[in-house]
Amino acid sequence: MSTAISALALPLGGIISASVSAQPAQKAQEKAASEGEKRFNLDLNKISLSGLSSGGFMATQFELAYSDWVSGVGIIAAGPYYCAQNSIQTALSQCVNQIKIPLDLGTLNAQAHKWNEQGKLPDLSNLKQHKVWLLSGTLDTKVLGQVNDALFEQYQQWVTPENIKYVQDKPFAHLFPTLNSGTKCDVSKTPFIGNCNYDAAGEMLNFISSELRPRSAQPQGKLLEIDQHLLGDEPASTLADTGYVYVPQACEQGEACTVHVSFHGCNQNAAAVGDDYATQTGLNNWADTNHMLVLYPQTKSSMMMPLNPQGCWDWWGYTGEDYANNQGQQIKAVKNIIHALVK
């Protein structure tokens, strides 16, 4: 294994919009129905996203790929869109904790505009009214504050200023902060969920969505396993066989629910931490009381090509050069899974 790849041993992480292609979704829905997968009354007009580190990078990529469909994101410890520029070497230098030259946002943004012209991204003006919540812990040595700052600066060029909140004064390591789950908050170690007396899930969701009901004390819904290869179809080849979806009682009973997708970080998929990311972040507590189904898609680790030993989401190009636009394999797979869950 190369030194560069080894260095990834950290977590670098219904109603359907007419602009979203329906054909793959219909195919996945038909497969889901034939195989007995559960489906729900989901409102897909607007969905929200979150992610830690590599999952944060993926959340931004998915947001831009479907900016006419996404309403907001909550991102913890990640850098700007297209930061790695299709290069693992760049990913592991200026995009995490070895910044040797300043990040060139002009180059990154130019790629976004190029893809828009090619039809691989919707109009970037769609981002203007999105809600964006960012968090960078002061004790994070894995993805430095300067990298998070660049993401904040990039969003300022796209999103209405009052729609962005950047939290950068909390003594958190590289992890997903919670009220009372996980490890010590000042140490970044598996499962990369921190007992910080801080409800990051609630902070982000309340900023993204207005008038949320208070969270449940304990999750009351069900965590279901889903067949990602079945629902995600051919683009899901770099995902694990099994993913998770948290279904509140209201959604289980057929009431209309929104969708939130949360992307784990590296070394944080089910093979590494079991269902911890899908059960311990606090997102499910808020989902319970707010008619929100939460999808936790899962990557798979691979020691063969495409090489991904730490189970990271693709934010540097291991699935192909279109990894950050709507032709990206993982982005298409997650979209297919979402649509396949719709009744």
C-alpha positions in Angstrom: 0.0 0.0 0.0 1.4 3.4 -0.9 2.2 6.0 1.8 -0.4 8.3 0.3 -3.2 5.7 0.6 -2.1 4.7 4.0 -2.4 8.2 5.2 -6.2 7.9 4.6 -6.5 6.1 7.9 -8.7 8.9 9.3 -12.4 9.7 8.8 -12.2 12.2 5.9 -15.6 11.8 7.1 -43.5 10.8 -3.1 -43.0 13.9 -5.0 -40.0 14.0 -7.3 -38.4 17.1 -8.8 -39.0 17.1 -12.5 -35.4 18.0 -13.1 -34.2 14.7 -11.7 -34.0 11.9 -14.2 -36.8 9.4 -13.4 -35.7 6.4 -15.4 -33.0 5.0 -13.1 -35.3 5.7 -10.1 -38.2 3.9 -11.7 -35.9 0.9 -12.4 -34.7 0.8 -8.8 -38.2 1.2 -7.5 -39.4 -1.7 -9.6 -36.5 -3.8 -8.3 -37.3 -2.8 -4.7 -40.9 -3.7 -5.1 -40.1 -7.1 -6.6 -37.7 -8.0 -3.9 -39.9 -6.8 -1.0 -37.8 -3.8 0.1 -39.9 -1.4 2.2 -41.0 1.8 0.6 -42.3 5.0 2.2 -44.4 8.1 1.7 -41.5 10.5 1.1 -41.6 14.1 -0.1 -38.5 14.4 -2.3 -39.1 18.1 -3.3 -36.3 19.1 -1.0 -33.9 16.9 0.9 -31.1 17.7 3.4 -27.6 16.3 3.8 -24.9 16.0 6.3 -21.4 14.4 6.6 -18.2 14.2 8.5 -14.9 14.6 6.7 -14.9 12.4 3.5 -18.7 12.4 4.1 -18.6 16.2 4.3 -16.8 16.4 1.0 -19.4 14.0 -0.4 -22.3 16.0 1.0 -21.1 19.1 -0.9 -20.6 17.1 -4.0 -24.1 15.6 -3.8 -25.5 19.1 -3.1 -24.0 20.6 -6.2 -24.9 17.6 -8.3 -28.5 18.0 -7.3 -28.7 21.7 -6.2 -32.2 21.9 -7.6 -33.3 19.1 -5.2 -31.3 19.7 -2.0 -32.4 22.4 0.5 -29.4 22.4 2.9 -26.3 20.7 4.3 -24.5 20.3 7.6 -20.8 19.7 7.1 -18.2 18.8 9.8 -14.5 18.9 9.1 -14.3 19.1 5.3 -12.8 21.3 2.6 -14.1 23.0 -0.6 -15.8 21.4 -3.5 -13.4 19.7 -5.9 -10.5 20.4 -3.6 -8.6 17.2 -4.6 -8.9 17.9 -8.3 -9.0 14.2 -9.2 -5.7 13.6 -7.4 -5.0 11.5 -4.3 -1.8 13.5 -3.8 -3.6 16.8 -3.7 -6.3 15.3 -1.4 -3.7 14.3 1.2 -1.8 17.6 1.1 -3.7 20.8 0.7 -7.1 19.4 1.4 -6.4 18.0 4.9 -3.5 18.9 7.1 -0.4 19.5 4.9 -1.2 22.8 3.3 1.9 23.8 1.3 0.3 26.2 -1.0 -2.9 28.2 -0.6 -6.1 26.7 -2.0 -7.0 28.2 -5.3 -10.8 28.6 -5.2 -10.8 30.2 -8.6 -9.6 26.9 -10.2 -12.1 24.8 -8.1 -15.0 27.1 -9.0 -14.0 27.2 -12.6 -14.4 23.4 -12.8 -17.9 23.7 -11.3 -18.9 26.2 -14.0 -17.4 23.9 -16.7 -19.4 21.0 -15.5 -22.5 23.2 -15.4 -21.9 24.1 -19.1 -21.6 20.4 -19.9 -24.8 19.6 -18.1 -23.1 17.7 -15.3 -24.2 20.2 -12.7 -27.4 22.2 -12.4 -27.2 26.0 -12.4 -25.0 27.2 -9.5 -27.5 29.9 -8.8 -29.7 27.2 -7.2 -27.4 27.3 -4.2 -28.3 30.9 -3.4 -31.2 29.9 -1.0 -29.6 26.8 0.4 -29.0 26.6 4.2 -25.4 25.7 5.0 -24.1 24.8 8.5 -20.3 24.2 8.9 -18.3 23.1 11.9 -14.5 23.0 12.4 -13.2 21.9 15.8 -10.3 23.9 17.3 -8.6 20.6 18.3 -9.0 19.0 14.8 -5.5 18.1 13.5 -6.8 15.9 10.7 -8.6 18.5 8.6 -7.2 21.9 9.5 -9.1 25.0 10.1 -7.7 26.7 7.0 -9.2 23.9 4.9 -12.7 24.4 6.5 -12.2 28.2 6.0 -11.8 27.6 2.3 -15.1 25.8 2.2 -16.7 28.6 4.1 -15.2 31.1 1.6 -16.4 29.1 -1.3 -19.9 28.9 -0.1 -20.0 32.6 0.5 -19.6 33.0 -3.3 -22.7 30.9 -3.9 -25.0 31.2 -1.0 -26.8 34.2 0.5 -24.6 35.2 3.5 -27.4 34.9 6.1 -28.0 31.3 5.0 -24.5 30.2 6.2 -23.5 29.5 9.7 -19.8 28.6 10.5 -19.0 27.2 14.0 -15.3 27.4 14.6 -14.9 28.0 18.3 -15.6 24.6 19.8 -12.8 22.5 21.4 -13.5 19.4 19.4 -11.2 16.9 17.7 -11.9 15.3 14.3 -15.2 13.7 15.1 -19.0 14.1 15.1 -19.9 15.9 18.3 -22.9 14.7 20.3 -24.6 15.4 23.6 -23.6 12.2 25.3 -22.5 9.5 22.9 -19.0 8.3 21.9 -15.5 8.9 23.1 -13.8 11.8 24.7 -14.4 15.0 22.7 -10.7 16.0 22.5 -9.5 12.8 21.0 -10.1 11.6 17.4 -10.5 7.8 17.5 -13.0 5.1 16.5 -15.9 5.5 16.1 -15.1 9.2 15.5 -18.2 10.2 17.5 -17.6 12.5 20.5 -19.3 12.9 23.8 -19.0 16.7 23.7 -22.2 18.0 25.5 -22.9 19.5 22.1 -25.8 18.4 19.8 -24.2 19.0 16.4 -27.1 17.1 14.8 -29.6 19.4 16.4 -27.6 22.5 15.7 -27.4 21.7 12.0 -30.9 20.5 11.5 -32.4 23.5 13.3 -30.4 25.8 11.1 -31.3 24.0 7.9 -35.0 23.5 8.7 -37.2 26.0 10.6 -39.6 25.2 13.4 -38.4 21.7 14.3 -40.0 20.0 17.3 -37.8 19.1 20.2 -35.8 15.8 19.9 -36.9 12.6 21.4 -35.0 11.5 24.5 -34.4 8.0 23.0 -35.0 7.0 19.4 -38.4 5.4 19.0 -38.2 4.3 15.3 -36.5 1.4 13.5 -33.1 1.1 12.0 -33.5 -1.0 8.9 -30.9 -2.6 6.7 -31.3 -2.0 2.9 -29.7 -3.7 -0.1 -27.7 -1.0 -1.6 -26.7 -2.9 -4.7 -30.3 -3.7 -5.4 -31.6 -0.2 -4.8 -28.5 1.7 -6.1 -28.3 -0.4 -9.3 -25.0 -0.6 -11.3 -23.5 2.7 -10.0 -23.4 1.2 -6.4 -20.5 -1.1 -7.1 -18.2 0.7 -4.7 -20.8 0.8 -2.0 -21.3 -2.0 0.6 -23.9 -4.6 0.1 -25.9 -3.2 3.1 -26.8 0.3 4.1 -29.0 1.7 6.8 -32.2 3.7 6.9 -33.7 5.1 10.1 -37.5 5.1 10.0 -39.5 7.0 12.6 -42.8 5.6 13.7 -44.7 8.2 11.7 -42.9 7.3 8.5 -43.5 3.6 9.2 -47.2 4.2 9.5 -47.4 5.9 6.1 -47.3 9.6 7.1 -45.5 11.9 4.7 -41.8 12.3 5.6 -38.9 14.3 4.4 -35.5 12.8 3.7 -32.1 13.5 5.3 -28.9 11.7 4.0 -25.9 11.5 6.3 -22.5 10.4 4.9 -20.0 8.8 7.3 -16.3 9.4 7.2 -13.3 7.2 6.4 -12.9 4.2 8.8 -16.5 4.9 9.9 -18.5 2.6 7.6 -20.3 -0.4 9.0 -17.4 -2.7 8.4 -15.3 -0.5 10.8 -17.8 0.7 13.4 -20.9 -1.4 13.0 -24.1 0.7 13.2 -22.5 3.4 15.4 -22.7 6.2 12.9 -26.3 5.2 12.1 -27.4 5.2 15.7 -25.1 7.5 17.8 -24.9 10.9 16.2 -28.3 12.2 17.5 -29.8 12.6 14.0 -32.4 9.9 14.7 -33.7 11.6 17.9 -34.6 14.6 15.7 -35.9 12.5 12.9 -38.4 10.8 15.4 -40.2 14.0 16.2 -40.0 15.7 12.8 -41.3 13.2 10.2 -37.8 12.7 8.8 -36.4 9.5 7.4 -32.6 9.3 7.6 -30.6 7.4 5.0 -27.1 6.3 6.0 -25.4 5.0 2.8 -22.4 2.8 3.4 -19.1 2.6 1.4 -17.0 -0.6 1.2 -13.3 -0.8 1.8 -11.2 -2.2 -1.0 -7.6 -3.4 -1.3 -8.0 -3.8 -5.0 -8.8 -1.3 -7.7 -10.5 1.0 -7.3 -8.3 1.2 -4.2 -10.1 2.5 -1.1 -8.7 0.7 2.0 -10.3 3.0 4.5 -13.8 3.0 3.1 -13.8 6.7 2.3 -16.4 8.4 0.1 -14.9 9.3 -3.3 -13.8 12.9 -3.1 -10.5 12.5 -5.1 -11.5 10.4 -8.1 -11.1 6.7 -7.4 -14.4 6.0 -9.2 -13.6 8.2 -12.2 -13.0 11.8 -13.1 -16.7 12.7 -12.8 -16.8 11.7 -9.1 -18.0 15.2 -8.0 -20.8 15.8 -10.5 -24.1 14.2 -11.4 -22.4 11.5 -13.5 -20.4 10.3 -10.5 -21.0 6.7 -9.6 -21.5 7.1 -5.9 -23.7 10.2 -6.4 -25.9 8.4 -8.9 -26.1 5.3 -6.6 -27.3 7.3 -3.6 -29.8 9.2 -5.7 -31.1 5.8 -7.0 -31.4 4.5 -3.4 -33.4 7.6 -2.3 -35.9 7.2 -5.1 -36.2 3.5 -4.6 -37.4 4.1 -1.1 -40.4 6.1 -2.3 -43.8 4.5 -2.3 
